[in-house]
């Protein structure tokens, strides 16, 4: 019987398993796929994710960026950058396998190619029921993503509300290294590399183009309840990139995927169990970035699990729910507020980016928020005060008082 079973081997699950093993727990991780496996994701890591991972990820870094080039609804180009931003681009198949191997190195037993289909609550533990086998432990963590079967089996979330999830179309586009370097966008006299964000394609969402070592990550997504013709937006994005960069994109590896969008944190625990990462809906409602939240929640779940095992009190998992809400709920709710303003209409997006373009202070604030250099809760007062004092007309047009 294990101390802890982790279901899912992405950044959340691998981090949780590794940290729990470091704390002395006997940990099993069950992963449905066989790594390396493809994972739809832009693969941009902000400073928060890198700092909290507590690992040397330099072998995984394919490019470094210091800002974002935003394509606004009126076709203007605006740079988002700040002195605090150093971002990293990774490919998820390599990155996730690296994190999983680090968990193995700490003594985690990892079994891949195992699909968990059910759970059984026992008097002294919980059993994960897989195809052809079962696994018993004192505690369990669900890290199995947006389509989490663990959340359903625990009765935590039968399904997502349409305003809590986004639909995306994306592709990893192959290019040789020389061509990637030639199409990368830069800014400033020093030619600092930037990623590209497109707010001129779809309402309540955006498109992206990120350089990788051997290609580009290209995608577009929008909130499900605001979904328009996402396929048309995808075709428009591909055409725009091809024309702007003078290249032809091979999008044969195009895939569709869903991403949860954070806000108020609902129940994230059940008997002997905790949900982390995408399975708990811990994703930025502004950008859809979830890796930093996956790492943060995985680390917290590992800490709570080690305490529960040491205390021999499985009900201690309630502390995970308490601390998660204390650490993240205000940030996600406040981020939902700015996301609602940003995505409310093309006019609102344009006004926000005009302020950013005209005001270096707002540019720093907004960049730090979007890249999660600083939690939005820490910046909300400063941003609101700056808008009202320096940009009162635009603030009124955005609905601020």
C-alpha positions in Angstrom: 0.0 0.0 0.0 1.4 3.4 -1.1 1.3 6.6 0.9 0.2 8.5 -2.1 -1.1 7.7 -5.6 -0.9 10.6 -8.2 -3.0 10.2 -11.3 -1.5 12.1 -14.2 2.1 12.8 -15.2 2.0 16.4 -16.5 3.8 19.2 -14.7 1.2 19.2 -11.8 1.4 15.4 -11.2 5.1 15.1 -11.7 5.9 18.0 -9.4 3.5 16.7 -6.7 4.9 13.2 -6.9 8.6 14.4 -6.8 8.0 16.8 -3.9 6.1 14.1 -1.9 8.9 11.6 -2.5 11.4 14.2 -1.4 9.4 14.5 1.9 9.8 10.8 2.4 6.5 9.4 1.1 6.1 6.2 -0.8 4.6 7.5 -4.1 3.1 5.9 -7.1 2.3 7.9 -10.3 0.0 6.5 -12.9 0.1 8.0 -16.4 -2.4 7.2 -19.1 0.0 7.9 -22.0 3.6 6.8 -22.7 6.1 9.6 -22.5 7.3 11.4 -24.5 3.7 12.2 -25.7 2.4 15.2 -27.6 0.6 17.9 -25.5 -1.2 20.8 -27.1 0.3 23.9 -25.4 2.1 27.1 -26.4 4.9 26.2 -23.9 5.6 29.6 -22.5 7.0 29.7 -19.0 7.1 33.0 -17.0 9.5 33.7 -14.2 7.1 32.4 -11.5 6.9 28.9 -13.0 10.7 28.6 -13.3 11.4 29.9 -9.8 8.9 27.6 -8.2 9.8 24.5 -10.1 13.1 24.3 -8.0 14.8 22.4 -10.9 17.5 23.2 -13.5 15.4 23.3 -16.7 18.1 24.9 -18.8 18.4 21.7 -21.0 14.7 22.1 -21.9 14.8 25.8 -22.8 14.5 26.4 -26.6 14.2 30.2 -26.6 14.1 33.1 -24.2 11.8 36.0 -24.7 11.6 39.4 -23.0 8.2 40.7 -24.3 5.2 40.1 -26.5 4.2 41.8 -29.7 0.4 42.3 -29.6 -1.7 42.6 -32.8 -4.7 44.7 -31.7 -8.2 44.5 -33.2 -7.4 47.6 -35.3 -4.3 46.0 -36.7 -1.9 48.1 -34.7 1.2 46.5 -33.1 1.9 47.1 -29.5 4.9 45.8 -27.4 4.3 44.4 -23.9 7.6 44.3 -22.0 8.9 45.0 -18.5 12.3 45.0 -16.8 11.1 41.9 -14.8 10.2 39.7 -17.7 12.4 36.9 -18.8 10.3 34.2 -20.3 11.2 30.7 -21.5 9.8 28.6 -24.3 9.7 24.8 -24.1 8.2 21.9 -26.0 5.8 20.1 -23.7 6.6 16.6 -24.8 10.3 17.0 -23.8 9.5 19.2 -20.7 6.9 16.8 -19.3 9.2 13.8 -19.8 12.0 15.7 -18.1 9.8 16.4 -15.0 8.6 12.8 -14.9 12.2 11.5 -15.0 13.1 13.9 -12.1 10.2 12.3 -10.1 11.7 8.8 -10.9 15.1 10.0 -9.7 13.6 10.9 -6.3 12.1 7.4 -5.9 8.6 7.8 -7.4 7.3 4.6 -8.9 5.9 5.6 -12.3 3.7 3.3 -14.4 2.9 4.5 -17.9 0.2 3.4 -20.2 -2.3 2.9 -17.4 -5.8 4.3 -17.7 -7.6 4.8 -14.4 -11.3 4.3 -14.9 -12.7 4.4 -11.4 -12.0 4.8 -7.6 -13.0 2.7 -4.6 -13.1 4.2 -1.1 -11.8 1.8 1.5 -12.0 1.9 5.2 -8.2 2.6 5.5 -7.4 4.0 2.1 -8.5 4.6 -1.5 -8.1 2.3 -4.5 -7.5 3.5 -8.1 -9.1 1.1 -10.5 -7.3 0.8 -13.8 -7.8 -1.4 -16.8 -6.5 -4.8 -15.7 -5.2 -3.8 -12.3 -5.8 -1.7 -9.2 -3.6 0.4 -6.8 -4.2 1.1 -3.1 -2.9 4.1 -1.2 -3.7 6.2 1.9 -4.1 9.3 -0.2 -4.8 10.2 -3.9 -4.1 13.3 -6.1 -6.0 13.9 -9.3 -3.7 15.6 -11.9 -5.4 14.2 -15.0 -6.2 17.5 -16.7 -9.2 19.4 -18.0 -11.1 16.1 -18.7 -10.3 14.7 -15.3 -12.0 11.4 -14.6 -10.8 11.7 -11.0 -12.9 14.9 -10.6 -15.9 13.1 -12.0 -15.5 9.9 -9.9 -15.0 11.9 -6.7 -18.2 13.8 -7.5 -16.3 17.1 -7.4 -17.2 18.2 -10.9 -19.5 16.3 -13.4 -18.7 18.8 -16.2 -17.4 22.3 -16.8 -19.7 25.3 -17.2 -19.4 26.9 -20.6 -17.8 30.0 -19.2 -15.2 28.1 -17.3 -13.5 26.5 -20.3 -12.0 27.5 -23.6 -11.7 25.7 -26.9 -8.4 25.9 -28.8 -7.1 24.9 -32.2 -3.3 24.6 -32.4 -0.4 23.0 -34.2 3.3 22.5 -33.8 4.6 23.7 -37.2 8.0 22.2 -38.2 10.7 24.6 -39.5 14.4 24.3 -39.6 16.4 26.3 -37.0 17.6 28.8 -39.5 14.1 29.6 -40.6 12.8 29.9 -37.0 15.6 32.5 -36.3 14.7 34.5 -39.4 11.0 34.8 -38.5 11.4 35.5 -34.8 10.1 39.0 -33.9 12.3 41.3 -31.9 12.0 44.8 -30.4 14.3 47.6 -29.3 17.8 48.5 -30.4 19.2 45.4 -28.8 16.8 43.2 -30.8 15.2 41.5 -27.7 13.1 38.4 -28.8 9.3 38.5 -28.3 6.4 36.2 -28.6 3.4 37.2 -30.7 -0.2 37.5 -29.5 -3.2 38.2 -31.9 -6.2 39.9 -30.4 -7.7 40.6 -33.8 -9.1 37.2 -34.6 -11.8 36.1 -32.2 -13.8 37.6 -29.3 -13.1 36.4 -25.8 -9.8 34.9 -26.8 -6.6 35.4 -28.8 -4.1 33.7 -31.2 -0.4 33.0 -30.6 2.8 32.3 -32.5 5.7 31.2 -30.4 9.1 30.2 -31.7 10.5 26.8 -30.8 13.9 25.1 -31.5 12.6 23.3 -34.6 9.4 25.1 -35.5 6.6 27.4 -34.3 3.7 26.8 -31.9 0.7 28.4 -33.5 -2.8 28.4 -32.1 -6.1 30.3 -31.3 -8.6 29.8 -28.6 -11.7 31.4 -27.1 -14.1 30.9 -24.2 -16.6 28.2 -25.0 -19.8 30.2 -24.3 -18.4 33.0 -26.5 -17.3 30.7 -29.3 -17.7 32.0 -32.8 -16.3 30.3 -35.9 -13.1 29.1 -34.4 -12.1 27.3 -37.6 -12.4 30.5 -39.5 -10.2 32.3 -36.9 -7.6 29.5 -37.2 -7.5 29.9 -41.0 -7.2 33.6 -40.7 -4.3 33.3 -38.2 -2.4 30.8 -40.5 -2.9 33.1 -43.5 -1.8 36.2 -41.6 1.4 34.5 -40.3 2.2 33.2 -43.8 1.8 36.6 -45.4 3.6 38.5 -42.6 6.6 36.2 -42.4 6.8 35.0 -46.0 6.6 31.3 -45.2 4.3 28.4 -45.7 3.0 26.6 -42.6 2.6 22.9 -42.4 -0.5 22.6 -40.2 -1.1 18.9 -40.7 -0.5 18.3 -37.0 -3.4 20.5 -36.1 -5.4 19.4 -33.0 -8.3 20.7 -30.9 -8.2 20.9 -27.1 -9.9 22.4 -24.1 -8.4 24.6 -21.4 -10.1 25.4 -18.1 -10.3 29.1 -17.2 -9.9 30.0 -13.5 -12.1 32.1 -11.3 -13.7 31.3 -8.0 -12.2 28.1 -6.7 -14.9 25.5 -6.1 -14.3 22.3 -4.1 -10.9 20.7 -4.9 -10.9 17.9 -2.3 -12.9 14.8 -1.5 -12.3 11.9 0.9 -8.6 11.2 1.0 -8.2 13.1 -2.3 -7.0 16.4 -3.8 -7.2 17.9 -7.3 -4.4 19.9 -8.7 -3.5 21.9 -11.9 -6.0 21.8 -14.8 -8.1 19.1 -13.0 -8.8 21.8 -10.4 -9.4 24.5 -12.9 -6.3 26.4 -11.9 -5.5 28.4 -15.1 -5.2 32.1 -15.8 -8.6 33.4 -17.1 -6.6 36.1 -19.0 -4.2 34.1 -21.0 -5.0 30.4 -20.4 -1.6 29.8 -18.9 -1.6 26.9 -16.5 1.9 25.5 -16.0 2.7 27.9 -13.2 -0.5 27.1 -11.3 0.1 23.4 -11.9 3.5 23.6 -10.3 2.2 25.7 -7.4 -0.8 23.5 -6.6 1.3 20.3 -7.1 3.8 21.5 -4.5 1.1 22.5 -2.1 -0.6 19.1 -2.4 2.7 17.3 -1.8 3.2 19.3 1.4 -0.3 18.6 2.7 0.0 14.9 1.8 3.3 14.5 3.7 1.7 16.3 6.7 -1.4 14.0 6.5 0.7 10.9 6.4 2.9 12.0 9.3 -0.2 12.9 11.4 -2.0 9.7 10.3 -5.0 12.0 9.6 -6.3 11.7 6.0 -8.9 14.4 6.8 -6.0 16.8 6.8 -6.6 17.1 3.0 -9.1 19.8 3.9 -6.1 22.0 4.6 -5.2 21.8 0.9 -8.6 23.4 0.0 -8.1 26.1 2.7 -4.6 27.0 1.6 -5.3 26.8 -2.1 -8.1 29.3 -1.7 -6.0 31.5 0.5 -3.1 31.6 -2.0 -4.9 31.6 -5.3 -8.6 32.4 -5.2 -8.3 36.2 -5.0 -5.7 36.3 -7.8 -8.0 34.2 -10.1 -11.1 36.2 -9.3 -9.3 39.5 -9.8 -7.8 38.1 -13.0 -11.2 37.2 -14.2 -12.2 40.8 -13.7 -9.5 42.2 -16.0 -10.1 39.3 -18.5 -13.8 40.4 -18.7 -12.7 43.9 -19.5 -10.0 42.9 -22.0 -12.2 40.5 -23.9 -15.6 42.2 -23.6 -15.3 43.7 -27.1 -12.7 44.7 -29.7 -13.2 48.3 -28.5 -12.3 47.4 -25.0 -9.2 45.5 -26.1 -8.1 48.4 -28.3 -8.5 50.9 -25.4 -6.4 48.8 -23.0 -3.6 48.3 -25.5 -3.7 52.0 -26.4 -3.0 52.8 -22.7 -0.2 50.3 -22.7 1.3 51.7 -25.8 1.1 55.3 -24.6 2.1 54.8 -20.9 5.4 53.0 -19.9 4.1 52.5 -16.4 0.9 50.8 -17.6 3.1 48.7 -20.0 5.1 47.4 -17.1 2.0 46.8 -15.0 0.2 44.9 -17.7 3.2 42.9 -18.8 3.8 41.7 -15.3 0.2 40.7 -14.9 -0.1 38.8 -18.2 3.2 36.9 -17.6 2.4 36.4 -13.9 5.6 38.0 -12.8 3.3 39.6 -10.1 -0.1 38.3 -9.1 -2.8 40.6 -10.4 -4.3 41.0 -6.9 -1.1 42.8 -6.0 -1.4 45.1 -9.0 -5.2 45.7 -9.3 -5.2 48.8 -7.1 -2.2 50.3 -8.9 -3.6 49.6 -12.3 -7.0 51.0 -11.4 -5.5 54.1 -9.8 -3.2 54.7 -12.9 -6.1 54.3 -15.3 -8.3 56.8 -13.5 -5.6 59.4 -12.9 -3.7 59.3 -16.2 -6.3 57.9 -18.6 -9.7 59.0 -17.2 -11.6 59.1 -20.5 -10.5 55.6 -21.5 -11.2 54.4 -17.9 -14.7 55.6 -18.2 -15.2 54.0 -21.6 -14.0 50.7 -20.1 -16.6 51.1 -17.4 -14.3 51.9 -14.5 -15.4 54.3 -11.8 
